[in-house]
Amino acid sequence: MANLKITLVKSTIGAVPKHKKTVQAMGLRKLNKTVELPDNAATRGMINQVRHLVKVEEA
């Protein structure tokens, strides 16, 4: 199964609380940190919700 590299590129300070929790649930704690998550519908939904805060690459 393919993976996605997700990097937090914008701070969650001032973001909607739901978006902050979504970023935390993806495992992103600090700016410019990257996590690899499986490419599935749940992950894509989380990325879509916070697309203005993250950068996504195919891994």
Z-matrix of the N, CA and C atoms (Angstrom, degrees):
N
C 1 1.459
C 2 1.527 1 109.17
N 3 1.299 2 117.04 1 143.16
C 4 1.458 3 122.57 2 -179.01
C 5 1.518 4 110.81 3 -74.47
N 6 1.322 5 114.55 4 153.42
C 7 1.458 6 121.22 5 176.39
C 8 1.521 7 109.57 6 -117.23
N 9 1.324 8 115.59 7 160.21
C 10 1.461 9 122.48 8 175.70
C 11 1.521 10 108.50 9 -119.28
N 12 1.334 11 116.05 10 137.20
C 13 1.462 12 120.93 11 173.18
C 14 1.525 13 106.69 12 -94.42
N 15 1.327 14 116.03 13 122.19
C 16 1.463 15 120.86 14 -177.37
C 17 1.519 16 107.97 15 -118.84
N 18 1.329 17 116.82 16 126.44
C 19 1.458 18 122.90 17 -177.87
C 20 1.517 19 109.45 18 -121.17
N 21 1.330 20 116.31 19 132.23
C 22 1.466 21 121.25 20 176.09
C 23 1.521 22 108.36 21 -80.37
N 24 1.337 23 117.52 22 114.85
C 25 1.463 24 121.25 23 -175.64
C 26 1.528 25 112.68 24 -111.70
N 27 1.321 26 117.31 25 -9.09
C 28 1.466 27 120.19 26 179.00
C 29 1.518 28 108.23 27 -135.45
N 30 1.325 29 116.33 28 141.57
C 31 1.452 30 121.82 29 -176.63
C 32 1.526 31 111.90 30 -66.01
N 33 1.328 32 115.18 31 150.41
C 34 1.463 33 120.19 32 177.60
C 35 1.528 34 111.67 33 -91.08
N 36 1.325 35 117.32 34 1.95
C 37 1.464 36 120.03 35 176.62
C 38 1.526 37 107.94 36 -63.92
N 39 1.295 38 116.56 37 125.95
C 40 1.457 39 121.45 38 -179.70
C 41 1.522 40 113.69 39 85.46
N 42 1.323 41 117.09 40 -1.80
C 43 1.467 42 120.25 41 179.17
C 44 1.529 43 109.64 42 -78.68
N 45 1.316 44 115.16 43 163.35
C 46 1.459 45 121.71 44 176.29
C 47 1.535 46 107.95 45 -60.87
N 48 1.330 47 118.63 46 136.21
C 49 1.475 48 120.48 47 -178.36
C 50 1.530 49 113.66 48 -53.48
N 51 1.316 50 118.03 49 -36.06
C 52 1.469 51 121.00 50 178.17
C 53 1.530 52 110.75 51 -63.14
N 54 1.331 53 117.08 52 -37.29
C 55 1.457 54 121.12 53 179.39
C 56 1.530 55 110.42 54 -70.61
N 57 1.321 56 117.29 55 -37.43
C 58 1.471 57 120.73 56 177.28
C 59 1.522 58 110.44 57 -60.25
N 60 1.330 59 116.47 58 -43.06
C 61 1.460 60 120.67 59 -179.40
C 62 1.521 61 111.44 60 -69.11
N 63 1.315 62 116.80 61 -33.86
C 64 1.460 63 120.29 62 177.87
C 65 1.525 64 110.34 63 -65.63
N 66 1.332 65 116.88 64 -43.73
C 67 1.467 66 121.20 65 178.65
C 68 1.529 67 109.66 66 -62.61
N 69 1.320 68 117.67 67 -42.54
C 70 1.464 69 121.20 68 178.16
C 71 1.520 70 111.10 69 -64.34
N 72 1.321 71 117.57 70 -39.18
C 73 1.458 72 121.68 71 -179.49
C 74 1.530 73 111.32 72 -65.32
N 75 1.319 74 116.98 73 -27.09
C 76 1.459 75 120.37 74 177.05
C 77 1.525 76 111.34 75 -79.05
N 78 1.336 77 117.42 76 -8.08
C 79 1.461 78 120.69 77 177.85
C 80 1.512 79 113.80 78 93.68
N 81 1.322 80 117.08 79 12.61
C 82 1.466 81 120.94 80 179.84
C 83 1.521 82 109.50 81 -95.27
N 84 1.328 83 116.78 82 120.41
C 85 1.461 84 121.19 83 -177.26
C 86 1.526 85 112.40 84 -112.43
N 87 1.336 86 117.21 85 -36.19
C 88 1.460 87 120.99 86 -175.71
C 89 1.527 88 110.11 87 -126.36
N 90 1.325 89 115.28 88 159.84
C 91 1.458 90 121.30 89 177.97
C 92 1.522 91 110.85 90 -61.36
N 93 1.309 92 116.02 91 145.43
C 94 1.465 93 124.57 92 177.23
C 95 1.519 94 114.47 93 63.55
N 96 1.318 95 117.92 94 15.54
C 97 1.457 96 120.87 95 173.85
C 98 1.519 97 108.17 96 -90.37
N 99 1.317 98 115.88 97 147.12
C 100 1.460 99 121.79 98 -175.87
C 101 1.518 100 110.37 99 -121.18
N 102 1.320 101 115.90 100 140.17
C 103 1.463 102 122.06 101 173.71
C 104 1.524 103 107.95 102 -127.42
N 105 1.324 104 115.46 103 153.75
C 106 1.461 105 120.81 104 174.44
C 107 1.514 106 108.32 105 -109.55
N 108 1.322 107 115.86 106 123.62
C 109 1.461 108 122.00 107 179.11
C 110 1.521 109 109.19 108 -124.76
N 111 1.330 110 117.45 109 153.34
C 112 1.462 111 119.68 110 179.16
C 113 1.532 112 111.26 111 -65.97
N 114 1.314 113 114.83 112 147.92
C 115 1.467 114 120.60 113 179.65
C 116 1.521 115 108.37 114 -86.23
N 117 1.345 116 115.70 115 90.96
C 118 1.464 117 120.63 116 177.39
C 119 1.523 118 109.30 117 -136.17
N 120 1.305 119 116.94 118 178.68
C 121 1.466 120 121.76 119 -174.98
C 122 1.528 121 111.84 120 -63.98
N 123 1.327 122 118.00 121 -37.68
C 124 1.464 123 121.21 122 -178.99
C 125 1.526 124 110.68 123 -65.39
N 126 1.327 125 116.24 124 -45.51
C 127 1.461 126 120.37 125 179.49
C 128 1.517 127 110.60 126 -65.28
N 129 1.322 128 117.05 127 -42.60
C 130 1.469 129 120.58 128 179.11
C 131 1.531 130 111.35 129 -61.51
N 132 1.323 131 117.36 130 -37.07
C 133 1.459 132 121.28 131 177.83
C 134 1.524 133 112.06 132 -65.55
N 135 1.342 134 115.83 133 -40.76
C 136 1.467 135 120.15 134 178.10
C 137 1.526 136 110.50 135 -65.76
N 138 1.322 137 116.44 136 -41.55
C 139 1.473 138 120.87 137 178.86
C 140 1.522 139 110.00 138 -63.73
N 141 1.314 140 117.48 139 -42.25
C 142 1.459 141 121.46 140 -179.30
C 143 1.521 142 111.39 141 -61.63
N 144 1.330 143 116.35 142 -35.23
C 145 1.460 144 120.63 143 -178.70
C 146 1.535 145 112.05 144 -69.47
N 147 1.323 146 117.57 145 -34.05
C 148 1.472 147 121.24 146 -176.51
C 149 1.527 148 111.28 147 -119.39
N 150 1.329 149 117.61 148 32.12
C 151 1.467 150 121.47 149 -175.30
C 152 1.525 151 112.97 150 -61.47
N 153 1.330 152 118.29 151 -21.24
C 154 1.458 153 121.54 152 179.39
C 155 1.530 154 111.57 153 -81.24
N 156 1.316 155 118.44 154 -8.34
C 157 1.464 156 122.52 155 -178.61
C 158 1.525 157 113.58 156 -108.72
N 159 1.331 158 117.51 157 -16.26
C 160 1.455 159 120.57 158 -172.36
C 161 1.538 160 111.74 159 -125.29
N 162 1.339 161 114.00 160 161.64
C 163 1.460 162 122.07 161 172.57
C 164 1.520 163 106.38 162 -118.75
N 165 1.323 164 117.00 163 135.47
C 166 1.453 165 121.85 164 -175.60
C 167 1.520 166 110.26 165 -120.00
N 168 1.352 167 115.71 166 134.61
C 169 1.462 168 122.00 167 177.11
C 170 1.514 169 108.40 168 -130.99
N 171 1.325 170 116.17 169 148.06
C 172 1.466 171 120.66 170 173.81
C 173 1.523 172 107.49 171 -75.69
N 174 1.334 173 116.30 172 135.33
C 175 1.468 174 119.39 173 -179.54
C 176 1.503 175 110.70 174 -109.37
